[in-house]
Amino acid sequence: MSYWEFVKARTATEGAVWRSTDGLLYKRTGGEDLRAEGEFQQLAAGSGYPVPEIVGTGWEDGEHFVVERSLGASSLHEEALADVRRDGQISSGTLSAASAVASCLLRAQARHPLPATPWFGKAAFAAEVFEENPDFETPRVHEAVERALDRLARLPMVHGHLDYGLPNVLRGGVIDWQHHGPVPLGYDVCPALDIVAFRGRGQGSYRITPEQRAAYLDALDETAAALIGLPVSEHLGDFLLVKCFFFLARMRPTDPARQDKYIKWQYRRALFARGLDQYESGGAIDTGAFPALDRFAAEHR
């Protein structure tokens, strides 16, 4: 392993990420899930998806490994943080790069549609959410979900990332396809700026202005209109309702002594409830109205 430098342990699964000493390659290790992810990534690359090129796979010391070319030194999330430290806000260059990569992915997805297939359960981690929050499994919640799914049924189904966001986006493409699965076109890219609010807006975060969000969505709508004749931003509220589930999944703490984890779980529950209220009232969810985590914690500790 002298050729590789340890980067981090992989999240939500086994294995680790390593970087070559010259910075040109990344090596990921894991189990059967990584093998399946690598196979999908090669399929996606052949379909024009902006993904890292895989240059080697195999088994080593009982683990599967995937070696892929680097897409760059920094994610757009890291670039956004650097922008804020320097200028107090995200730069137009970072947002333009986000729009460009998202549009590239949108084009590749639209050109390779899938047959209609169930997708909500996996994308939302719905079973886990209801298991940890049984009080949310109500007719009211199910009716809202059915409303969103009915509206989204007009969009083509495509291969999706499911965990798309600026931390997984570099100027050269999109990494970490661990949770890939079928989604309606636009599900990955449309909420990418709004989901920043689910993180709590604490240290190591940033705000997206309404003008920045509008410019980003306009770029996506222009791309989608040329591909399918429909804008995708009109489904942002539907997508964000699913994200309310996604960000609540696996949040319930198992250690009663971890007050910080308990507060964060309650915070995500509050965002779920607020998002549901907004969606029911007008079909949209305003993440800009979400409270910051530190303020919520101070009020509910």
Secondary structure, DSSP 8 states (H G I E B T S, - for coil): -TTEEEEEE-TTSS-EEEEETTSSEEEEEESHHHHHHHHHHHHHHHTT-----EEEEEEETTEEEEEEE---S-BHHHHHHHHHHHHSS--HHHHHHHHHHHHHHHHHHHTS-B-----HHHHHTHHHHHHH-GGG-SHHHHHHHHHHHHHHTTS-EEEE-SS-SGGGEETTEE---TT-EEEETTTTTGGGTGGGGGGTS-TT-----HHHHHHHHHHHHHHHHHHHSS-SGGGHHHHHHHHHHHTTTT-S-S-TT-HHHHHHHHHHHHHHHHHHHHHHHHS---GGGS--HHHHHHHH-
